[in-house]
Every structure is written in structure tokens, then in C-alpha cells.
Amino acid sequence: MKGFIVIAILAAGGMSAAGCGRRVTLVPVTGRVTLDGKPLEFGAVMVQPQAGPAAQAKIAADGSFRLGTFAADDGAIPGPATVRVICRKDVTPPGGERAFGPSLIPEKYGRFDTSGITVDIEAGMPPIDIPLSRK
């Protein structure tokens, strides 16, 4: 959708597989985000494992996503994780500083501690279904 952008929060702290001194195993993870039963057409999904860096993905127009931790689509760390979803309209005026409007989904979904969404990441898992509701 024209005029909209994805807000992607990058994993913090400069953590990398090489920098940690250990090899991190990632598994491919795909999924779909819906809002009141309809695909969420843009935004970002972030998945925070109990230990290690978060994985993230842009949400496509059909609500689908593919998680990446160190690079796009490289997967996520296996195990239990919490999820957050962000979806905001770009309200940057022409030639102005970047600005974003209010969340287009309930604010609770934008924080790991309030989203109420958890997943168990494992090899060979089916796509993750993330149903959001305005209620």
C-alpha cells in the first residue's frame, strides 16, 4: 500500500553467531498474520527466544512472513519464544523528518510483554498462524 512502511526493530546488542563464540542453529519459519480474520497487509513480526537474538520479518500484502535472525529469511532460534507485531502508517511529510502515525492494530501486540502471543519454534514446523483481533 502506498504511503505505508514497515517498522522493523533490529535485534539489539551487536550479537552475532561468530561474536558469541558458539554456533547458533536456526530453523526456517514462515507464517501469516491476520487482523479480524483478514490478512494484515504490512508491518513487521518479531520473535524473541528465551535466549539469543530475536528473529524478524516484514509482513507481505497477503499477511505472510519469513523470519530471519542474522539475515533475511535465515530462520529463528528453536525453542519457546514470544511474539510482537507492529503496524504503523508512514505520515512523513514530503521532504520532512520521518514520522509514523498511531498503531493500526491494538497497541498490546507491539510489545513482547503484552502481546499474549507465544510460539514454540522447531524444525519442520508448519507455518505459524498469528490471529490478531481489535476486540
C-alpha positions as CSV (number, residue, x, y, z in Angstrom):
1,M,0.0,0.0,0.0
2,K,1.4,3.4,-1.0
3,G,2.3,5.6,1.9
4,F,2.8,2.8,4.3
5,I,6.1,1.4,5.5
6,V,7.3,-1.4,7.8
7,I,8.8,-0.6,11.1
8,A,11.4,-3.2,11.8
9,I,13.2,-3.3,15.1
10,L,16.6,-4.8,14.7
11,A,18.0,-7.3,17.2
12,A,20.0,-5.2,19.7
13,G,23.4,-5.5,21.1
14,G,25.6,-6.5,18.2
15,M,25.2,-10.2,18.9
16,S,26.2,-12.5,16.1
17,A,26.9,-16.2,15.7
18,A,30.7,-15.6,15.4
19,G,30.8,-13.0,18.2
20,C,29.2,-15.3,20.7
21,G,31.9,-17.9,20.3
22,R,29.3,-20.6,19.6
23,R,27.4,-21.8,16.6
24,V,23.7,-20.8,16.5
25,T,21.3,-23.3,14.8
26,L,18.4,-21.6,13.0
27,V,15.3,-23.3,11.6
28,P,13.2,-21.9,8.7
29,V,10.0,-20.2,10.0
30,T,7.1,-18.9,7.9
31,G,3.7,-17.7,8.9
32,R,0.7,-15.5,8.3
33,V,-0.7,-12.6,10.3
34,T,-4.4,-11.7,10.2
35,L,-6.4,-9.0,11.8
36,D,-10.1,-9.8,12.5
37,G,-9.8,-12.7,10.0
38,K,-8.3,-10.7,7.1
39,P,-4.6,-10.6,6.2
40,L,-2.5,-7.8,7.8
41,E,-1.2,-6.1,4.6
42,F,2.1,-4.7,6.0
43,G,4.1,-4.4,9.2
44,A,6.7,-6.4,11.0
45,V,6.8,-9.6,13.1
46,M,9.5,-10.1,15.8
47,V,10.0,-13.3,17.6
48,Q,12.2,-13.3,20.8
49,P,13.5,-16.6,22.0
50,Q,14.2,-17.3,25.7
51,A,17.9,-16.9,25.0
52,G,19.6,-15.3,22.0
53,P,18.8,-12.7,19.4
54,A,15.3,-12.1,18.1
55,A,14.2,-13.0,14.6
56,Q,12.1,-10.6,12.5
57,A,10.3,-10.3,9.2
58,K,8.4,-7.8,7.1
59,I,4.7,-8.7,6.6
60,A,3.8,-9.1,2.9
61,A,0.5,-7.8,1.4
62,D,-1.1,-11.3,1.8
63,G,-0.1,-11.4,5.5
64,S,2.7,-13.8,5.0
65,F,6.2,-13.6,6.5
66,R,9.6,-15.5,6.6
67,L,11.7,-14.9,9.8
68,G,15.3,-14.0,9.7
69,T,17.7,-13.6,12.6
70,F,21.1,-12.6,11.2
71,A,20.0,-12.2,7.6
72,A,16.6,-12.1,5.7
73,D,14.9,-15.4,5.7
74,D,17.7,-17.3,7.5
75,G,15.3,-18.6,10.2
76,A,14.9,-18.4,14.0
77,I,16.4,-20.0,17.1
78,P,14.5,-23.2,18.1
79,G,12.5,-23.2,21.4
80,P,9.8,-21.2,23.2
81,A,9.5,-17.6,22.1
82,T,7.3,-14.6,22.5
83,V,6.0,-12.6,19.5
84,R,5.2,-9.0,18.8
85,V,3.6,-7.4,15.7
86,I,4.0,-3.7,14.6
87,C,1.9,-1.9,12.0
88,R,2.0,1.9,11.7
89,K,1.2,4.3,8.8
90,D,4.0,6.4,7.5
91,V,3.0,10.1,7.9
92,T,6.2,11.7,6.8
93,P,5.6,15.0,5.1
94,P,7.3,15.5,1.7
95,G,10.9,16.5,2.5
96,G,10.3,16.2,6.2
97,E,11.6,14.1,9.0
98,R,10.4,10.5,9.2
99,A,7.2,10.3,11.3
100,F,4.8,7.5,12.0
101,G,1.1,7.6,13.0
102,P,-0.5,5.7,15.7
103,S,-0.6,1.9,15.6
104,L,-3.1,0.5,13.2
105,I,-3.5,-2.6,15.4
106,P,-4.1,-2.7,19.2
107,E,-1.0,-1.4,21.0
108,K,-0.8,-4.6,23.1
109,Y,0.5,-6.5,20.1
110,G,3.5,-4.2,19.8
111,R,5.2,-5.4,23.0
112,F,6.6,-8.8,23.9
113,D,5.4,-8.5,27.4
114,T,1.8,-7.6,26.5
115,S,1.1,-9.3,23.1
116,G,0.0,-12.6,24.7
117,I,1.4,-14.5,21.7
118,T,3.9,-17.3,22.2
119,V,5.2,-19.9,19.8
120,D,7.5,-23.0,20.1
121,I,9.9,-22.9,17.2
122,E,11.1,-26.3,16.0
123,A,12.5,-27.8,12.8
124,G,9.8,-28.9,10.3
125,M,7.1,-27.0,12.0
126,P,4.0,-25.8,9.9
127,P,3.6,-22.1,9.2
128,I,2.7,-20.0,12.2
129,D,-0.8,-18.5,12.3
130,I,-0.9,-15.2,14.2
131,P,-4.5,-14.1,14.5
132,L,-4.9,-10.6,15.9
133,S,-8.2,-9.0,17.0
134,R,-9.4,-5.4,17.5
135,K,-11.6,-6.7,20.4
